[in-house]
Amino acid sequence: MAGTNLLDVTHVRRTFPRGAGEELLVLDDVNLSLKEGEIVGLLGRSGSGKSTLLRLIAGLARPQGGSLTYMGAPIEGPAQGVAMVFQSFALFPWLTVLENVQLGLEALNLPPKEIRARALAAIDLIGLDGYESAYPRELSGGMRQRVGFARAVVVHPNILLMDEPFSALDVLTAENLRTDLVELWGNRKLPIKGIILVTHNIEEAVLMCDRVLLFSSNPGRVSSEIKIDLPQPRDRTSPLFEQYVDQIYVEMTARRVERLREQQARAKAGIEMPLVHVSPNQISGLIEALAVPPYDGKADLPDIAYEQELEVDELFPVAEAMQLLRLADVEGGDIKLTHMGKRFADADLNERKEIFSRSLMNNVPLAAHIRRILDERASHSAPKSRFLDELEDHMAEEAAEDSLKTVVSWARFGELFSYDDDAALFSLENPT
Amino acid sequence: MPILGFISVTVVWFLSLAPGRILGAELACVFAIFTSQAWNMAFSFYQSLRTVPPELEEAGRMFGLNAWARFWRIEAPFAMPPLVWNMMMSMAGGWFFVTLSEAISVGSTTIALPGIGSYIAVAIDERDLSAIFYAIGTMLVVILVYDQLLFRPLIAWADRFRIENQPSEEQPESWVLTMLRRSRLIDTLTAPFDAMIRWSYRLQPASFGLRAIAPESKGRLGDIVWYAVLAVLGSYGAWRVYNFAHANLTWSDLGEAMGLGVLTMIRVVVLIGLASLIWTPVGIYVGLRPALTRWVQPVAQFLAAFPANILFPLAVSLIVFWDLNPDIWLSPLMVLGTQWYILFNVIAGASTMPTELRDAADNFGVRGWLWWKKVALPCVFPYYVTGAITASGGSWNASIVAEVASWGRRTLHAHGLGAYIADATTKGDFRHVVLGIAVMSFYVVVLNRIFWRPLYWYAERKFRLT
């Protein structure tokens, strides 16, 4: 029943202008709902539009299509009863902890006495007792985010929005804050009816949420929904927990890699495939890690992410680049070195450059294209604008810049061609 | 420091130095421009040298770079971006003095060097408004041209010396620089120079070993000698000043100058206050809108670079026309050129406000006066103070030109220290010029020490976003 939902998001579409009449589609046909007593997680890689969606829900931005309703009323600007916790805390550095917490209440025009009483109660609840007169800069990251929570909780919001609230914190502090929050929520001590949590940390989502919505990027869409049927507090080491984590990994990689494979097959010798920036060092590093025991060339993605201390955001692009260069196969939740990948692992630096260069020529159409043009020209050089213009026929300006930047960094490692940034010139010569 | 006041003193000295009149005047003019620019830039360079990251310095030492090589490879590049920025600011001051010192009369000597400054002086004498407009137009074109040909390329070029490893959000670009970089001719022409510099590094042997660290006692002895010399020179100067003052000035002279100083100070304070009231909200409004900022910020910088004294005749002709009270209506001229510092500093401040802070304010429904009080004003406060300090210093300086102005045969007088110095200069009365400058310096220093400096530190401590 739609009437009982705290929040309904239906068919929401959001684009950003890209200059010259172009538009970048960030969110496309997004649907979600939040019921009372629920924590819903939005999980996806950076750039998948999750934070944009959160800003739409908070009324900080407007969608180009679709509708958002909060308690049955359309959202047309910052709504009272929707409070947000920010990734970088967003505390006002010139206000003390108490003043920061009071700010939201002052905006409500409450009597000073009540403001003070409620602020102190919230500070107490979140465990900030004794820090009332401190300035944010005097606090550690974890304490600062506690202020962020207290500031949001004090206005007694119906919906609490959290935008990667733990990602700017170190591992221990983040865990400490998560368990505190889950405990307060479980004991129904928070004056909040529902929570939306944006994250790119899979385990965090499984640990805290009742439902997880997976976001795919370009454009951002809800690709699937996973219900986490585990009682709180949850145990990270339980087999069921791990099963959920695995399931999400597979969902998140399968779709991307499938698309990449499809693109590779369809767009053979096409330069329109956007390249995601991954440095050759990251690729070498992951290959080296994969080649040695206990993996011996094949690993479970969650395992290797944990082992290498990589976030999903960091691991997936590298894995995809390896897939693109055919140095590894990504399938299901596994990553497996190809024959080339294994040779790369055993090779010395010069051989590695050679393998990399050959792989670029064979698998990255843009690299091969630039090399061919440079070979054909008598001067063996070409301005950047030549390729940029060509790419912009196929993609947005920013994506074109990114793709060129990536191909330059790869070509430099493979010594396929060189690039002079001052003159914005591609050439075959090595710099003197 | 009211550099302007020094001109009149130095002019006479330079005139007596060179037998040919024009050469002496040219020297005086060059000296005035030099003082208005060089100290700023030297100070900026010195500041940068003090803040060279120790790891760069250590890396240089480990590779055995000698002092000469260290200077060109580490210290000079590091100091380049602030130096270029400072150069731009000093240029505006330079123009102010050029236009002023080209046509100056000290007592019976009247000097007119060929240049836009004398052109304006003649135009004022002849009450020729169209000539004034020509001068303004020319100035606009000149500033535009050197902005494109000199400063844009310099800024774009200096961008490579920024110490951060992250590429800047928006890389400054310049078509001139791009042209120069792509030109083979320039490459060929600069190659010998490059080679020479590189060769010069090898003149001294690489400095490995303990020599790199200077023995401390020697340094200390040098310091003592240096300070002793300074102390002797200082006390000699003070003694001369005392004698001079004792012989030529009375206490009532001092009282008069101090009283007039108060008048000028009231003008400066009131006008900076007014300018702040107008430009702070405007600056915040603009700074929070990136599209608008991109457009307004260069205009504000341009206006700050424009020598405001070229515009004075326009205002003065209006005051004469309507017969307004010079004590009030000449005052705005003091902030005509300096108010822009407030505007563009506030714009810069507002545009640094993180999106998340703005979102937080919106999310919690912070609006109206609460928003100005708790969010916007604190955010721009440190930037505002920086701008207001510059503006106030500049206004003191401008008072010497602004408090006395003429249009044809009419000369308008406001009561104030600036007028006091200007009048004394015209009469060639050095005792009062020196006294006026001393008193003005005193006011500027005291105002800085007891008001601006503490305010600046307070703003830095409390309001800076870190």
Interface residues (C-beta under 8 A of the other chain):
Chain A: R55 A58 G59 L60 P78 Q80 V82 A83 M84 F86 Q87 S88 F89 A90 L91 F92 P93 W94 L95 E99 L103 G104 E106 A107 L108 Y135 R137 R151 V155 D422 A423 A424 L425
Chain B: T178 R181 R182 P354 E356 L357 D359 A360 D362 N363 F364 G365 V366 R367 L370 K374 V375 P378 C379 K462 F463 R464 L465 T466
